[in-house]
Amino acid sequence: MAEFILRNSLNPSKAVQCAVTYRQVVPKGIEGEALWVVEVVTTEPDVSGNSIAPEYINLVDLTYLEDEIAEAVERISTQIDWSPLIEDTRAPYVESLSPSTYEVPLETSVEVVLKDLLPAAGIDVDSIIMTVNGEDVTNELEITGDPYEYNIKWSPFIRIMDEY
């Protein structure tokens, strides 16, 4: 069993203990791969004071284990009473921008690091829009990171050749 602490970024003073257990189950009389049974649980009550049911994950392999646990933890965390929440009054900000000058070659990529300081609700990745010379290039962005720090990269679609 692995135990971890769950926190809400808008209530940093509250910590909720969770646990993950997993075991490999081999069904009797059935040929094939064994099944991993993962349980994610907390003893924290829900908003009504009732027990929060454990989340069970069944996997044939552990390739997507981290993603599945993250989704189970998210489902559990939505049931917890996190009040009182701190109001998120600060806007996200641009920590760095490259290139840092306006005069660059046409093939230059644009990279931005966007951050939101805690306590915060985080950056809504769907609200990120980028325009270059008045053209919307949002659908061409490579966005990586998490809701509190995103790395955003745009590379020109067509590279200009120096020689033909």
Backbone torsions as a table, in degrees:
resi	resn	phi	psi	omega
1	MET	NA	136.4	175.0
2	ALA	-114.2	132.8	178.5
3	GLU	-109.9	146.9	177.8
4	PHE	-148.5	163.6	-179.5
5	ILE	-104.7	134.3	178.6
6	LEU	-108.7	131.4	178.8
7	ARG	-128.8	151.8	172.7
8	ASN	-100.4	130.8	-175.8
9	SER	-65.6	-14.5	177.1
10	LEU	-100.9	5.8	172.7
11	ASN	-146.0	75.0	-175.5
12	PRO	-67.1	-12.6	-179.1
13	SER	-85.0	-11.0	-179.1
14	LYS	-104.2	129.0	177.9
15	ALA	-123.8	132.6	-179.0
16	VAL	-116.8	127.5	-179.7
17	GLN	-84.5	134.3	177.3
18	CYS	-129.9	163.6	178.2
19	ALA	-141.0	150.1	176.2
20	VAL	-125.6	127.5	173.3
21	THR	-125.3	147.4	176.2
22	TYR	-148.0	149.1	177.6
23	ARG	-147.3	156.4	178.9
24	GLN	-97.9	128.2	-178.2
25	VAL	-112.3	129.7	176.6
26	VAL	-110.0	108.8	-179.8
27	PRO	-63.8	138.4	179.1
28	LYS	-72.2	136.6	174.3
29	GLY	72.0	6.3	-179.5
30	ILE	-115.3	127.0	177.3
31	GLU	-81.6	152.4	178.6
32	GLY	124.7	-169.6	-176.0
33	GLU	-77.8	152.6	175.8
34	ALA	-72.4	161.0	-178.3
35	LEU	-109.4	134.0	174.1
36	TRP	-91.5	127.9	176.4
37	VAL	-111.3	118.1	-177.4
38	VAL	-114.3	133.2	178.7
39	GLU	-119.3	128.7	175.5
40	VAL	-115.7	126.2	-171.4
41	VAL	-143.9	155.4	171.9
42	THR	-140.7	154.0	174.5
43	THR	-95.3	-2.9	179.2
44	GLU	-65.8	134.6	177.6
45	PRO	-74.8	161.9	176.3
46	ASP	-80.3	-176.3	-175.8
47	VAL	-62.2	-21.1	178.8
48	SER	-95.7	-0.1	-179.5
49	GLY	90.2	2.9	179.4
50	ASN	-88.5	162.4	177.0
51	SER	-67.4	144.8	175.1
52	ILE	-91.9	124.5	-178.7
53	ALA	-64.7	142.6	176.2
54	PRO	-62.8	152.5	174.4
55	GLU	-100.6	128.8	179.2
56	TYR	-110.9	137.3	179.6
57	ILE	-124.7	130.5	177.4
58	ASN	-115.3	122.5	-176.9
59	LEU	-133.2	143.9	174.0
60	VAL	-83.3	-36.2	173.4
61	ASP	-134.4	171.0	-173.5
62	LEU	-97.8	17.0	-177.4
63	THR	-56.7	-44.2	-176.0
64	TYR	-106.5	21.7	-177.1
65	LEU	-56.9	-47.6	-177.5
66	GLU	-60.7	-44.2	179.7
67	ASP	-64.5	-42.5	-179.2
68	GLU	-65.2	-40.5	177.9
69	ILE	-65.5	-42.1	179.0
70	ALA	-59.4	-42.6	178.5
71	GLU	-66.3	-39.1	178.3
72	ALA	-65.6	-41.7	177.9
73	VAL	-64.0	-38.6	178.2
74	GLU	-63.2	-42.3	178.5
75	ARG	-63.7	-39.3	177.1
76	ILE	-66.5	-45.2	-175.3
77	SER	-64.7	-27.2	178.8
78	THR	-70.8	-15.4	-179.5
79	GLN	-91.9	-10.6	-174.9
80	ILE	-86.1	142.8	174.8
81	ASP	-82.6	103.6	-176.4
82	TRP	-93.2	5.0	-176.7
83	SER	-68.4	153.0	-0.8
84	PRO	-82.4	136.5	178.6
85	LEU	-90.9	144.3	176.2
86	ILE	-84.6	138.5	178.7
87	GLU	-73.0	131.6	177.6
88	ASP	-83.9	101.4	-174.8
89	THR	-104.9	-10.0	-178.8
90	ARG	-98.9	136.9	176.1
91	ALA	-80.2	152.4	171.8
92	PRO	-60.3	160.2	-178.6
93	TYR	-137.3	159.4	176.6
94	VAL	-86.7	115.4	179.0
95	GLU	-81.2	-39.5	177.9
96	SER	-149.6	154.0	-179.0
97	LEU	-141.5	129.9	178.9
98	SER	-135.3	131.1	2.6
99	PRO	-74.2	159.1	-177.2
100	SER	-99.0	10.3	179.0
101	THR	-127.7	159.6	-178.9
102	TYR	-83.7	-22.7	-176.6
103	GLU	-100.1	101.2	-179.6
104	VAL	-138.4	158.8	176.0
105	PRO	-61.2	153.9	-177.5
106	LEU	-59.7	-29.6	-176.1
107	GLU	-85.9	5.7	-176.7
108	THR	-72.2	133.3	175.2
109	SER	-81.1	153.9	177.0
110	VAL	-109.4	129.5	179.4
111	GLU	-127.9	134.4	-178.1
112	VAL	-132.2	137.5	171.0
113	VAL	-109.6	117.8	-177.9
114	LEU	-110.0	127.8	-176.4
115	LYS	-127.3	155.3	173.1
116	ASP	-133.7	117.8	-177.5
117	LEU	-74.9	141.2	176.8
118	LEU	-78.4	150.1	-2.9
119	PRO	-74.0	137.3	-176.1
120	ALA	-158.7	160.6	175.7
121	ALA	-80.9	-15.2	-179.0
122	GLY	95.5	169.7	-178.4
123	ILE	-91.2	130.2	175.8
124	ASP	-80.6	105.6	-175.8
125	VAL	-60.3	-27.0	178.9
126	ASP	-72.9	-11.7	179.5
127	SER	-92.8	-2.5	-178.9
128	ILE	-78.0	124.9	179.3
129	ILE	-132.3	137.3	176.5
130	MET	-130.1	133.9	172.9
131	THR	-121.9	143.5	176.7
132	VAL	-125.6	119.0	-177.3
133	ASN	52.5	40.8	177.7
134	GLY	82.4	-4.3	-179.2
135	GLU	-98.4	131.9	178.2
136	ASP	-75.0	117.2	179.8
137	VAL	-114.6	17.6	-175.7
138	THR	-54.6	-40.9	-178.5
139	ASN	-70.0	-10.4	-179.3
140	GLU	-99.8	3.5	-175.3
141	LEU	-78.8	144.4	168.5
142	GLU	-102.8	115.4	-177.1
143	ILE	-118.9	123.2	177.5
144	THR	-130.3	159.4	177.7
145	GLY	124.2	-152.8	-179.5
146	ASP	-135.3	174.1	-174.4
147	PRO	-60.2	-9.1	-178.9
148	TYR	-109.0	-10.1	175.1
149	GLU	-158.3	113.4	177.8
150	TYR	-113.4	138.5	171.2
151	ASN	-102.4	121.6	-175.0
152	ILE	-117.7	129.0	-179.0
153	LYS	-132.3	133.7	172.9
154	TRP	-124.6	128.3	175.7
155	SER	-115.5	136.9	178.6
156	PRO	-54.4	137.1	-177.0
157	PHE	-63.6	-44.5	-178.8
158	ILE	-110.3	121.2	177.1
159	ARG	-84.1	133.8	178.3
160	ILE	-85.7	129.4	-179.9
161	MET	-86.8	142.7	175.4
162	ASP	-73.4	-31.9	-178.5
163	GLU	-129.1	147.6	177.2
164	TYR	-119.6	NA	NA
